[in-house]
Amino acid sequence: MQGYFLEMHVFLGRVFSRDGGPLMAGYVLIADDDYDAREILKSITANIGLRSVAVSNGNLVLETVAQETPDLILLDLLMPGLDGFSVLKKLQAKAATKNIPIIVLSAISDTRFLRLAGVSRIVPKAEFSVQSLQAMITDLVPVEKSVSEVAVPATYATPASV
């Protein structure tokens, strides 16, 4: 029965561990000063099988990146203290962090203004769509590849083991 359980959830796009919780593959750092925005983004990343850490300002972005390099950063530009513009400059200045993909989510709606070094995609918050953001994230963080690299216990291998 357990093998069938895994196969169904792989089919549905999610892989679950023995205890029923999702196996997370890939790591996304979320930076936004708005609590609700952070929670929504955490939910979106978890629903596509990615682990996330959410922080509220630019200083915490840099501290978190120094501890563990994320596969992707979802970055708000307008945050108190060290803003997203400064974070981008600091990340671009270091060889170890300049190639981290970054999706900017901002209240600034003029995307011509947002042609910033190091930005992979720009999403004006007014035009935010869960489906389009999920597509951007999975384009930048290969979820399928990451999930296939997660070790699956042999007891979960196939429906034939039911």
C-alpha positions as CSV (number, residue, x, y, z in Angstrom):
1,M,0.0,0.0,0.0
2,Q,2.8,2.4,0.8
3,G,4.3,2.0,-2.7
4,Y,1.0,3.0,-4.2
5,F,0.9,6.0,-1.9
6,L,4.2,7.3,-3.2
7,E,3.4,6.7,-6.8
8,M,0.2,8.7,-6.5
9,H,1.9,11.6,-4.9
10,V,4.8,11.6,-7.5
11,F,2.1,11.6,-10.2
12,L,0.5,14.6,-8.5
13,G,3.8,16.4,-8.5
14,R,4.7,15.9,-4.8
15,V,6.8,13.3,-3.1
16,F,6.1,12.4,0.5
17,S,8.2,10.8,3.2
18,R,7.3,7.7,5.2
19,D,5.5,9.8,7.8
20,G,3.4,11.5,5.2
21,G,5.2,14.8,5.2
22,P,6.6,16.2,1.9
23,L,10.3,15.5,1.0
24,M,11.8,18.9,0.3
25,A,14.3,19.3,-2.5
26,G,15.8,22.6,-3.4
27,Y,16.2,25.7,-1.2
28,V,14.6,29.1,-1.7
29,L,15.3,32.2,0.4
30,I,12.4,34.5,0.6
31,A,13.0,38.2,1.6
32,D,10.0,40.5,2.1
33,D,9.2,42.9,5.0
34,D,5.5,42.0,4.7
35,Y,4.6,39.0,6.9
36,D,1.6,37.9,4.7
37,A,3.7,38.0,1.6
38,R,6.3,35.8,3.2
39,E,3.7,33.3,4.3
40,I,2.2,33.1,0.8
41,L,5.6,32.7,-0.8
42,K,6.5,29.9,1.7
43,S,3.3,28.1,0.8
44,I,3.9,28.4,-2.9
45,T,7.4,27.0,-2.6
46,A,6.4,24.2,-0.3
47,N,3.6,23.2,-2.7
48,I,6.1,22.6,-5.5
49,G,8.4,20.6,-3.2
50,L,11.0,23.2,-2.2
51,R,12.3,24.1,1.2
52,S,12.3,27.7,2.1
53,V,13.5,30.2,4.7
54,A,11.8,33.6,5.0
55,V,13.5,36.7,6.3
56,S,12.2,40.3,6.7
57,N,15.1,42.5,5.7
58,G,18.3,42.7,3.6
59,N,20.7,42.2,6.5
60,L,19.1,38.9,7.2
61,V,19.3,37.9,3.6
62,L,23.1,38.3,3.6
63,E,23.4,36.5,7.0
64,T,21.3,33.6,5.7
65,V,23.1,33.3,2.4
66,A,26.4,33.2,4.3
67,Q,25.2,30.2,6.2
68,E,23.7,28.3,3.3
69,T,23.6,29.2,-0.4
70,P,20.1,29.1,-1.7
71,D,19.1,27.7,-5.1
72,L,16.9,30.8,-5.6
73,I,16.1,34.1,-3.9
74,L,12.7,35.7,-4.0
75,L,13.5,39.3,-3.2
76,D,11.4,42.4,-2.4
77,L,13.2,45.6,-3.2
78,L,11.5,48.0,-0.8
79,M,12.4,46.8,2.7
80,P,13.4,48.8,5.8
81,G,17.1,48.9,6.7
82,L,19.2,47.3,3.9
83,D,16.9,47.3,0.9
84,G,16.7,44.9,-2.0
85,F,18.8,47.2,-4.2
86,S,21.7,47.0,-1.8
87,V,21.3,43.3,-1.3
88,L,21.6,42.8,-5.1
89,K,24.8,44.9,-5.2
90,K,26.3,43.0,-2.4
91,L,25.4,39.6,-3.9
92,Q,26.8,40.6,-7.3
93,A,30.1,41.7,-5.7
94,K,31.0,38.2,-4.5
95,A,31.9,35.4,-6.8
96,A,30.2,32.9,-4.4
97,T,26.8,34.6,-4.7
98,K,26.7,36.4,-8.0
99,N,25.2,33.5,-9.9
100,I,22.3,32.8,-7.5
101,P,19.1,33.2,-9.5
102,I,16.9,36.0,-8.1
103,I,13.2,36.7,-8.8
104,V,12.4,40.3,-7.7
105,L,8.8,40.8,-6.4
106,S,8.2,44.5,-6.0
107,A,5.5,47.1,-5.7
108,I,7.5,49.1,-8.3
109,S,5.4,48.5,-11.4
110,D,7.7,50.1,-14.0
111,T,9.8,47.1,-15.0
112,R,12.0,49.3,-17.2
113,F,13.3,50.8,-14.0
114,L,14.1,47.3,-12.7
115,R,16.8,46.3,-15.2
116,L,19.1,45.3,-12.4
117,A,22.3,43.2,-12.5
118,G,21.7,39.7,-11.2
119,V,17.9,39.6,-11.5
120,S,16.6,36.6,-13.4
121,R,12.9,37.6,-13.4
122,I,10.8,40.6,-12.3
123,V,7.3,40.2,-10.9
124,P,5.3,43.4,-10.1
125,K,3.3,42.6,-7.1
126,A,0.2,44.1,-8.7
127,E,0.4,41.5,-11.5
128,F,1.2,38.6,-9.2
129,S,-0.1,35.2,-10.2
130,V,0.6,32.0,-8.3
131,Q,0.7,29.9,-11.5
132,S,3.2,32.2,-13.3
133,L,5.4,32.5,-10.2
134,Q,5.4,28.7,-9.8
135,A,6.4,28.4,-13.4
136,M,9.2,30.9,-13.0
137,I,10.5,29.1,-9.8
138,T,10.5,25.7,-11.4
139,D,12.2,27.1,-14.5
140,L,15.0,28.4,-12.3
141,V,15.1,25.5,-9.7
142,P,14.7,22.2,-11.5
143,V,12.2,20.6,-9.1
144,E,11.9,17.4,-11.0
145,K,15.6,16.8,-11.0
146,S,15.9,17.7,-7.4
147,V,13.1,15.5,-6.3
148,S,14.5,12.5,-8.3
149,E,17.7,12.9,-6.3
150,V,15.9,12.4,-3.0
151,A,16.5,8.9,-1.7
152,V,13.3,7.0,-1.7
153,P,13.2,3.9,0.6
154,A,12.8,0.6,-1.2
155,T,9.5,-0.1,0.6
156,Y,8.0,2.9,-1.4
157,A,9.5,1.9,-4.8
158,T,6.5,0.7,-6.8
159,P,2.8,-0.2,-6.6
160,A,3.9,-3.8,-7.2
161,S,5.2,-3.9,-3.6
162,V,1.6,-3.5,-2.4
